[in-house]
């Protein structure tokens, strides 16, 4: 039976009020950041003092904010047409290197301003998209998501480094929203754009495979190939493209070796090694065992997604997004702090399900026991209260924040698979 028009209108008004409250709270948090840290450099020093005074320090002693753009993206834009090879530290496909060229057409200060503006626009779009499409229908969820997003350490870390994880997560969320609306081929094309910037968003193609949607997989593969291979071949030439990817392959191999031994990588094997033995030894039995556990957890998430799709639960595309996001630190060895920008979405997604009226008390309590520490570990307030912020990154707190979400997420998925055919909550 359709809802009465008055009920629909009241629901629309309530959602509007909650959205504006959320916007106001987010704005207040941003103003608090401006009052406390004044500048982006001050924020960088508070969030990551080791990097701000180390690899991102200028010769004169000041901090180079947005230093991934300064050190890698902008130089790559300058060099790509003259020398079709990745500059040192640029571990991205040639398609993304070409995307940097328009920014390099301007003086550095202008190019940086455009890049920062793009990052802020993507952050606002990611916040608004998830709030409107996923969380607006659950009372309190939009406000919670706004607070989690605005106080998320990975989101702020992405900003001060000038990184692309917000952009990638936004594209993956757009893909999920399009899937939810039944536009799978368009979703596949958007996912291919994300993959042409960095390879790991291809994980979301698991959802097309689960659905046995081979047309969407073909669109994804064709679009990704066109952007990653054909476009560079047209612009750089066949030899230039081959030279670029030949150099990139060697650089990625070196990066993998570096990340495998780094305590700062948020990959499961690194975090577990640091927790249990205080160091990272890529050839140790512990490292190998942790890797194997990560692959098993990825397989478990894929099985749950298959069962959710088979059960035809509502909003299954958002379940796919949540499950795939949590696979990233289980499967991607070069998983740095900004990769975890998905945490506010998954945390709020778990909250939506434990807040449902038909949720048993034991299930709500069990899920909350994992959700609350996950929120704490990824929160900027927690980091700024530590005496040694460097330990936050060395001991993989963001990985543990993500891992804590798995029991809560899997529990809610199992309840839907075993108990209900459809659910009204996203």
N, C-alpha and C positions, 0 to 999 in steps of 0.2 A: 504494500500500500504506500502511495506517495505521501510525503510529509505535508501537513497543511502549509499554506503560503506564509502564514504568520510565524510558524516554527522555523521555516527556512530563513525568513528575514531576520529573526532574532539570532539565529545561529550565525548568519553573515555579520551582523552587528557585533556579536561577541568576538568573533574572530578578528574583526577590524580593530576592536578595542585592545585585544591582547597583542596584536601585531604592533600597534602604536606604543603600547607600554614597553614591549621588547625593544623597539627602536630607541625609545628614550633611555632605557637602561644601558644599551650598548653605547649610545652617545655619551652618557655620563661616565662610563668606564674609560672611553677614549680620552675624554677631557681630564680624567684623573691621571692617565698616563702622561698627558702633556704637562700637567701641573707638577708631577713628581719627577719626570725625566727630561722635560723641556725639549730635547732634540732626539732625533733618531740615533745619533751617536751615544747619547746618554742611555737610551733604551738598550742599545747593543752592548754597552759596557755592563749593564745590569744583568742581561740575559746570558751573555757568553763572554765573560771577561778574558778568558784564555785566548779566544780567537781575536777579540777586539784589540788586544795588546800584543798579539802574535802575528799570525799569517795575514791579518787584515789591518796591520799597522803601516802607516805611510812613513816615508823616510824622515819626515819632520817630527814624527812622534804622535801625530793625531790618528784617529781611527777612520779607516776607509769603510764607511757604511755602504751597504749594498755591494760588497766587495766581489761577489760572484759575477755581477754585471760588470764591475770595473775591471776585474782581472781576466775574465774569460769571455763573457758574452759580447761586450763592445769590441774588444780586440778581434774576436772571430768575425764580427760584422765587417770590420775594416779589411781583414785579410782574405776573406773567402773567395772573392773573384780573382784577386791577384795570385794567391797561393792556395789552391784547393786542397788544403790539409787542415785538420783540427789544430788549433793553437794549444799550447800546454794547458792542461786542466779542463779542456772542453770535450766532454764525454757524451756527445749527442749526435744524432743523425745529421746528415748533410742538409736535410730539409729544415731543421731548426737553425743551422748555421746560416742558411739563406734568409730565414725569417729575421735574423739579427741585422742583415744588411740595411734595411730602412732606418733603423736606429742609428747606424753608423754614418748615415748621410748628413747628420747634424753634428755640430760641436758636441763634445762629451757632455757638458752640463745639460744641453737640451735633450740629448738622447737619454740621459739618466732620468730627467724629469718625465719624459714620455713613458719610460719603463716603470717608474714608480707609480705613475698615474694608472697604467695598465694593471699593475699589481693590486692597487687599491680598488679599481673597478671590478676585477675578478673576485676579490674578497667580498665586496658588497654583493655581487651577483650570487656567489656561492651561499652566503648567509641568507639572502632573500629567497633564492630558489628552494632550498631545503625547508626553510620556514613555511613558505606558502604551500609547497606541494606535498610535504611529508608530515609536518607537525601542526599545521593550523587546526586540524580536526580534533585534537586532544587538548583538553583544558590544561593550561599551564605548560604544555610542551614547547610552545613557541618562545615563551619567556625563558625557559630553562635552556633551550638551544642557543638563544641570544647570549646569555651569560656565559655558557660553556665556550662558545665561539670567541667571544671578546676577551676571555681570560685564558685562552688556550695557548700554552707555550709554543707548540709547533707552528701555529698561525703567526705569532709574533716573530718567531725565529725565521720563518720563510720571508717575512717582510724585511727584517734588518739585513738579511743576507742577499736580498734581491733575487730569490730563487723562483722556481717555476711550479712548485708542488701545489700551490693554490690553483693555478691555471689548470693543471692536470686533473686535480680533484673536481674542479668545476666541470670540465669536459666529461669526466666519468659520471658525474651526477646528472648532467644533461642527457647523457646516453641512457641512464637508468629511468629518467622521467619519460623519455621518448618510448622506451620499452614498455613502461607502465601504461602508456597511451596506445600501445599496439603498433607503433611506428618503428618496427625493428630494423628496417634497412637504413632509415635515417639515423637511428641509434648507432648502427654499425659504422656508418660513415663518420659520425662525430668521434667515436672511439678510435677510429683510424687516425684522425687528426691528432688526438692525444698521443697515440703511439708513435707518430712521426716526430714528436718533440722528445719523448723519452720512451723507452721500450716497455717498461713494466705495466702501463695501463692495459696492455694486451691481455693481462690476466682476466679482465672482465669478459673477454670473448668466451670464457668458460660458460657463461650463461646462454649464449647462442648455441653452444655445443650441447648443453643440457636440454635445451628445447628442440634439438635436432633441426634447427633452423639453418639449413645449409645455404639458403639464399642470402641470409644476413651474414653468414660466415664468408661467403664469396664477396659480398660488398665490402666487408671489413678487409679481407686479404687484398682485394683489388685496389681499394682506395689507399691502404697503407703502402702497398708496393708502388703505386703511382706517386705518392708523396715522398717516400723514402728513396726510391731508386730512379723512377722515370723523370720526375721534375729536376733533380740534380743533374741527371744525364743531359737534359735539354739545356740547362743553364751552364753547367761546368764542362760538358762534354763527357763522352764515355771514359776517356783516359783520366780526366780530372776526378770523376766520380769514383773510379776504381782506386786511384791514388788516395782519395779521402778515406774510403772505407778500409783500405789496407793499413793506413796509419791508425785509424780508429780502432781496429781490431787489436793491434799491439798495445795501444793505450788502455783499452778496456781490460786486457789481460793483466797489465801492471796494476790497474786500479783494483781488480779483484784480489790480487795478492796483497795489496796494501790494506784493503778493507777486511780481509780475512784475519789479519793480525792486529786490527785496530780495536782498542777498547771503546772507541767512540761510535762504532757502527752499531745500529740498533737491531741487528740481525739476531735471530734466536740463538745461534751457536756462540756468538760473541757475548751476548748478555748472560747466558747460562754459564759460560766459562768464567767470566768475571765474577759472577755470584758465588760459584763453588770453589774456584781455585785462585781468584784474584789476578789472573792473567789470561791472555788469549793465545792458545797454541793450536794453530790450524791442523796440525798433524796428530793431535792427541785423540785418544779414544773418546774422551768426553765431548770434544768438538764434533766428531763424527756422529756420536749418539744423539747430540742435540739437533744436528742437521736432520737425521732420520726422523726424530720426533716432529720436527717442523713439517716435513713432507707428509707424515701421517695425519697431522692436524689439517693440512691443506686438503688431503683426501677426505677427511671427515667432514670438512666444510662443504666440499663438492657433493658428497653423498646426501647431506642435509638439503642442499639446494635441489638435487634431483628429486628428493621426496617431497619437498615443498612445492615444486613445480607439478609433480604428479598429483599431489593433493589439491592443486588449484587454489591455494590460499590466496586471499586478497592481498594486493600490493607485493606480489612475489618479486617484482623487479627491485624493490627497495630492500627486500631481504637479500637478493643477489648482491646489491651494492654493499650492504653491511658485511656480509660474509666474505666477499672478495677483498674489501678494504683490510680486514683483519688478517688476510693471507699474506699481505705485502711483507711484513717483517719475518714471516715464516719461510718465504721463498726468495726474497731479494737480498743478496749479501751486502750490497752497497746501500743500506737503509739508514740514512742520516736523520737528524732530528726533525727536519722539515717534512720528511715523508709522512709523518704522523698527523698531518693536518686533518685527516679523516676522523680523528678521535671524537670531536664534539658531535658529529653526525651519529656515529655508532652509539655513543653514550646516551644521547637523547632518544635514539631509536629504541634502546633497551628500556629506558624510562617509560616510553609510550606503552610498551607491552606490560610492564609490571604495574602500571597505573590503571589497567582495565578493571572494570567492576567484577568480572567473573574470575579474576586471578585469585587462587587460593592463598591464604596467608603464608603458608610455608614456602610457596614458590616466590611470592613477593619478597619475603625475608631473605631467602637464599640468593636471589638475583641481586638484591640491594647490598648484600654483604660483599659482592664482587664489584658492583657498580661504583659504590662510594669511594673506595680506595683508588679505583681507576681514575675517577675524576680528580681526586687529590693529587695524584702523581703527575698528571699532565697540566696542572694549573700553575699559572705564572706566579701567583701569590706564594705557593709552596716553594718554588725555586728561589724566589727573592728572600725567603726566610732562612735559606741554608747558608752556613758560614763558608762553605767551599762549593760554589756552584759547579765547578769543574767535575766534582764527584757525581753530580746529577747525570752528566753525559757519559762519564766513564763507566758507570754501573748500570746503564741502560734503563733508567726509570721509565722512559717512554715506551720501551718494549714491554715492561711489566704492566704498564697501564693498559696497553693493547691486549696483552695475554689475559689479564683479569676479566676482560669483557667476554672472552670465549665461553666460560661456563654459563654466564648469564644468557648470552645469545643462543647457545646451543640448547639450554634448558627451555627457553621460550619457543624455539623452533620445534623441539620434540613435543611440546604440549600441543602445538598446532597440528603437527603430523599425526599424533596419536589420538587427539581429542576432538578437534573441530575441523569441519570442512572449509569454513570461511570465517574470517575475522573482520571486524569493523575497524580495527586499528591498523595503521601502517606499520 
